[in-house]
Amino acid sequence: MNANLKKLADSLEDCTTSTEYVRVIRRITRTQDPDAIVILASVLDTPGPVGAAAVRGLMAFGQLAEGEMRRCVATGVDEDVIRN
């Protein structure tokens, strides 16, 4: 994981509003770093705009995200993960 992506991933922990989360998720997506897929998948359990932003971000990776999405569905017991 490159330093910029690591910094963005760490900044997710500091978010307090959905607006902040969505802003960071968009920045993570724009890196187009394949390591971002796992980070985006990690917030799929969040309902509303945060989960929706993560879905859009993962869709931007196309087939590269397929493996992680299959893993989420297979192991996801959280209904928000499955729904997203």
C-alpha positions in Angstrom: 0.0 0.0 0.0 1.4 3.3 -1.0 1.9 6.1 1.6 -0.9 8.3 0.3 -3.5 5.5 0.4 -2.3 4.5 3.9 -2.8 8.1 5.0 -6.3 8.2 3.5 -7.2 4.8 5.1 -6.0 6.1 8.5 -8.0 9.3 8.1 -11.2 7.2 7.9 -10.8 6.6 11.6 -11.0 10.3 12.2 -14.2 10.9 10.3 -17.2 11.8 12.5 -19.8 12.6 9.9 -21.1 10.8 6.8 -20.0 13.8 4.7 -16.4 13.4 5.9 -16.5 9.6 5.3 -17.8 10.1 1.7 -15.2 12.7 1.0 -12.4 10.4 2.1 -13.9 7.4 0.3 -14.0 9.4 -2.9 -10.3 10.3 -2.5 -9.5 6.6 -1.8 -11.3 5.6 -5.0 -9.5 8.2 -7.1 -6.1 6.7 -6.2 -7.1 3.7 -8.3 -4.7 1.7 -6.2 -6.0 -2.0 -6.1 -5.2 -2.0 -2.3 -8.1 0.5 -1.9 -10.5 -2.3 -2.7 -10.1 -3.9 0.8 -10.4 -0.5 2.4 -13.6 0.3 0.6 -15.0 -3.1 1.4 -14.3 -2.5 5.1 -17.0 0.2 5.2 -19.7 -1.7 3.4 -21.3 -2.4 6.8 -22.2 1.3 7.1 -25.7 2.1 6.0 -26.7 5.2 4.1 -24.4 7.5 2.1 -21.2 6.0 3.5 -22.1 2.5 2.3 -23.4 3.8 -1.0 -20.1 5.7 -1.6 -18.1 2.5 -0.9 -20.3 0.6 -3.4 -19.7 3.3 -6.0 -16.0 3.2 -5.3 -15.8 -0.5 -5.6 -17.7 -0.4 -8.9 -15.1 2.0 -10.2 -12.6 -0.9 -9.8 -14.7 -3.2 -12.0 -13.6 -6.8 -12.1 -10.6 -6.1 -9.9 -13.1 -5.8 -7.0 -14.9 -9.0 -7.8 -12.9 -11.3 -5.5 -13.3 -9.1 -2.5 -17.0 -8.7 -3.2 -17.5 -12.4 -3.3 -15.6 -12.8 -0.1 -17.8 -10.1 1.5 -21.0 -11.9 0.4 -19.7 -15.3 1.4 -18.6 -14.2 4.9 -21.0 -11.3 5.4 -23.4 -11.9 8.2 -24.1 -8.1 8.5 -27.2 -7.3 6.5 -25.8 -3.9 5.5 -22.7 -5.6 3.9 -24.9 -8.0 2.0 -27.3 -5.2 0.9 -24.6 -3.0 -0.3 
